[in-house]
Amino acid sequence: MADLQLDDVTKVFTERDGNEITAVDDVSLTIEDGEFLVLVGPSGCGKSTTLRMVAGLESISSGQIRLGDTVVNEMKPKERDIAMVFQSYALYPHMTVRENMSFGLEESTDMPATQITETVESAAEMLGIGDLLERKPDDLSGGQQQRVALGRAIVRDPEVFLLDEPLSNLDAKLRAQMRTELQRLQEDLDVATIYVTHDQTEAMTMADKIAILNDGELQQVGTPLECYHEPANLFVASFIGEPSMNFFDARRDGTQLVTDQFRYDLADETVAALGEHDDLVLGVRPEDIELRSTGSDEHSYETTVDVVEPMGNENNVYLTFGDKHAESFVATIDGMNRVEAGQSVVAHIPEEAIHLFDRSSGRALRNRTLEPTAVAEAQF
């Protein structure tokens, strides 16, 4: 097995009128052997194009892709030891499950027929589709077809797996189930894997590392918790997390932040982190806002409940500063706490939880610190 390396990979498309569109711009990534990396970002950000360049389905405008010590830029797809699972599954409808899974081995290897049969049946049992080998794709559910597509990739025993939004065609419950199964499968196979999705929930729950793209540019690479608690910029902060982080435009007046809705006192160490920056954006995660019935202490503000979204285990509470027509912000509270639209509540925004960004560049100037000791270990 080997690491996969992308060095300053760029893809430029030329339109019929001669205009050039940069779909992927100087992306550099390292996917270590056995690592599960999720490429995440909004539609059109370049994540699928990046995956297709790794697979050899798109040419590279500049940069290098290396598998181990080998540069694969000019290699044809079949020459790269890479297996890809497509969003549409791309199964041959006239072939049985067995034939779909064995076809690649028959065409690209000299593996004996008996060994192909053993390999296919072993993979099918691993995926829980051993009893479906004689069926055709039209006789299978979406989840079963997805397993067949995975099985077709697994039997090749590749150096790298590429998965292009493989769960997007499944219903919500099955997607949640398959997320867990894919994680378990990837750990068992211990193969470098790149998984593409626009769903940040999939990225947060499945990845060893997340690579976040926007407009073809790499925004941040890190663990899910690093990207959530220590976003590199405004885009990452807004994209990762549901509900999204709350943002308030602010200017610094000495040791205070002044927004259209409130003034916020800053500690000396927070002021020091800002340097000369005074045109700012204050960010706070919904779950970090505390709702109280009364209070006038520092960083607490009178608000009115606009809308409540009960989620069962939690409530998303949308708040305004008095004017119901003003833009709202959201606090996430325990589902056992009951609040109603129109109710007056005090919102407390603790300073240790705030994020501060430079408004013009979007760069993070101050994040909450993700302390390793803050993660409690379960006691059994």
N, C-alpha and C positions, 0 to 999 in steps of 0.2 A: 504494500500500500504506500501511497505517497501524498505529500502536501500539494495543494493547488494554489498557484500564485498568479494574481493579476497585477501587472505593473503598468500604470499610466495608460490603461486601455481606453481608447476613444473610438466612437462610431459616428461618422458623419454621413447622412443621407443627402443625395442631390436630387432635387425635384425636377420635373420636366422643364420648368422655366429657368433652371440653372441655380436657383436659390439653394443654399446649403442649410441643413438642419442638424444640429449636434444633439444626438439622442443620448449619448453617453460621453461624459467629459472627464478624461484623466482619472479614471477609477482605479485605485490600488487596493487590493484585498489579499489576505492570506487565509486560506481555509486549511487547517491542519488535519492530518489523517485522523479520522474518527470524529471530527467535529461537525456539529449541526449548525450551519449558518443560515439565517433567514434574511433574505433581501426583501425589504418592505418599503412601501411608499405609495403615493396616490397613482391613479391611472395615468399612463403616459410619462412616468418619471424615468423610464429606461431600464427597469428591472428585468423584464422579459427579454429585451434586446441584449442585456448583459449575459443572461443565461444562454441565449442562442449563440452568442459569440463563443462562449465556453464550449458549447456542444459542437461548434463548427458549422452551424446552420446560417450564420451571418459572418461575413468577412470583417476583419478588424481594420479600421482606418489607420490607427497607430497604437503603439504599445506592444506588450508581450503577454502571452498566457503560457505558463509553464506548469507541467505536471511532473513533479519531482524535479529532475535536472533537464527534462526535455521540453523545448519550446514547441508548442503544438499549433502555432499560428497558421501554418500552411498545410497542416494535416487535414485530410478529409474526415468527416464525421465517423466513418466506420473504422478509421485508423486510430482514433482516440479511444482509450479504454474508459469510456464514459457512457452511462445509461441515463436516458431521460424519460420522465413520465409527463405526458401532456395533460393540459386542462380538459381536453375532449376525450382523453383515454386512447383515442386513435386505434381501436381494436378492429381487426378484420372481421366484418360481419358474417362472411361465408365460412369462417373457420370456427372450430370448437375452441373451448378454453385451452385444452391441451395443445392444439395446433398453434394458437396464438402465442402461447408461452414458449413453444419449442422452435418456432419459425426462425428467430434470430440466430439461435445456436446452429440450426441446420444450414443456414445460408453463410454464416461468417466464421464457422469453426469446423475442424475436422473431428469433432467429438463423436465417438461411436453412438449408434442409435440407442443401444441399451443404457449408456451413460446419460444421454439426453433425457430418456424416459425417467431414470432415477432422479435426475436433477429437477425436472419439472414437477414430479410427484412430491419430492421433498419440499420444494418451495410452496406448492399448493397446500400441503398440510400445515406448514408454518403460518400461512395466511388464512387458514380456515376455509379453503375452497376445494378441498380434496374430493368432495362429492359432486363437484360441478364441472369436472374436467371434460365431460362429453357434451356439455351444453354449449349453445352458441350465445353470443353477446345479447341478442334481442330477448333471450329468455332469462336475463339476469337483471337484478336491481342495480341502481346506481352505485351503491356501496360494493356490490359484488364485482361490477365492472371495474371499479377503482382498484380492487384487490388484484384482479387479473392484470391490469396495467402495471401494477407494482411487481407482480410475479414475473412478468416478462422482462422487467429490468433486473430483478434479483438473480435470475438464473444465469445472467451473463457474468456475475461476480466481478463487477467493474471496480476501477480505482475510485470513481466519483459517481455519486447519484445527483441528478438534477431533477427537481420537481417544480413544475410550472403551474401554480394554483390548482393542485390536484383535488382539493376538497370543495371548490367553488360551486360545483353542480349538485352538491348534496344538501339535504335539508338540515336545519340547525342542530337537531338532536344527533343525527348521524355524523355531522361534522365534528361535534364535540367528542363523540366516541372514537372517530377515526384519528383525531389529533393524538389521543392517548396511545392508540395502536401504532401509529407512525413513529412516535417517540420510542416506544418499546422495541419496535422493529429496527430502527436505526441504531439503537444501543446494542442490540444483538449482533447486527452485521458489522458494526464498528467501521463504517466507511465514511469518508468525507462527503458531506451532503450540502447542497445549496437548495434552499426551498424559497420559492418566490410567492409572495402574497401581497395584497393590498389591505389585508385584515390585520390590524395591529394586535388584536386579541390572539390570533394564531402566532404572531411573532413573539409576544410576551410569554405565552404558555409553552412553546415548543423549543425555542432556540437556546443553544449554548451562547451564541453571539448574534447580535442584530446588526445589519448594515442598512442604514436609512438613506434612501435616495430621494432627491427632489430636483426636477428639471435636469436630469442627467448627471447631477453632481452628488457626490457622497457627502452626507451631512455629518454622520457620526457612526462609529463602530464601537460596540461595547456589549456588555452583558445586558439582559433585559432590565435589571434593576438599575444599572448605571445609566442607561438611556432614560429611564423613567424619573429617577431622582436627581440626576446630574446631566440634564440636557445641554448639548453644546450651544444651542441657539433657539430662537423663538420657534422656528419650524418644527424642530424635534419636540419641543415642549408642547406644542399644540397638537402634533400628530399622534404622539404616544400618550395613551390614557383615554378612558371613556367613563364618564364625561371628560371633556378636555379641560386642561388647566384654564383657570380664570385669568384674564389679563386686564390691567388698568394702565392707561397712558398716564405718565407722571413726569413732573419736573422736580429737580432737587432744589430746595430752599434751605441752605445750611444743613442742619441735621434732620430735616423733614422732607418727606415726599408729599407733593401736592397733586392731587388728582381732581377731576371734576366733581367727585362725590365726597371725598374725605381727605384729611391730612394724616400722615403716618410718620410717627417718630422713629428715628433710626439710632441704633447703638453705635458707639464709636468704631467698633470693628467692622460694622457694615458700611459705614461711611468711608472707611479706609479702603475697603474692597472696591469701591466705585471709582477711586482716583479722581480724574477731572471730568468724568462723565456726569452730565446733569439732565440729559434728555433721555428718559428711561421708560421701561415698561415693567410694572410690578406684576409678578405672577404668583398664583397660589393654587394648589391642587384642591378640588372640591372636598376631599376627605379631611383636609387639614383645617377647614373652617369649622369652628365650634359654634353651635347655636345655643343661646341661653335665653331664659325668660326675661331676665333683668341684668343690669350691670352697666357701669360707666368707667371701668378701668381702661388702661392703655390698650390701644389696638382693638377696641370694641366699638361697634357702630349700630345705631338703630336702623332696622330694615323692615320691609314688609314682604310677606310671603306672596309670591305671584302664582306659581304653579307647583304642585307636588306630584312627582312621579313615583308611585309605590312600586318597588322592585322585589318585594318579599323580604329578603334579608336586610335590605337597606332602602332608604328613600332619597331620591334626588330632589332637593328643594331649591326652586328658583326664586331668587330674592331681588328686590329693587330698593333703592334708597328713597322711598316715599312715593315717587311718581310712578304709577303703574305702567305708563307709556315709555319710561326710560329703559335702557338696555339692562337686562338682568344678568346676574351671575349665579353660580350654582354651588350649593353645599351638599355633601353626601353624609347622611346621618344614619344611625342604626334604625332598622325597620320597625323596632318596637317603640320608637319615639314618634308620637303622633303630632303632626302640625297640619294646619289647614290654610287654604288660600285666604288672604286678607288679614291673617294674624300678624301682629307685630312681634318681632323677635330681635334679639341682639346677636350680631355676628362678630365673633372674635377671630382675628387673624394673627396668630402667633408669629413673632419675628423669626424664630428659628426655622419656620417652614416656608418662608417666602423665597422667591427667585427674582432676580433683577437682571434685566437685559438692556443693552444699548439699543435705543429705538431705531437708529439709522442703519446699523449693521446687523442687528438681530443677535449679536454675540452675547452669550451668557457672561455676566460680570460677577454674579453671586448666586450659587445654588445651595440648597440645603445639603448638608454633608451626609453621605451614606456611610455611617460608621459600622464596621464589621461587628462590633460589640452590641449594636442596637438590634441585631437579628437574634431573637430568642431561640434556643434549642428546645425542642419538645422533650419532655421527660416521660419516659415509659417505665 
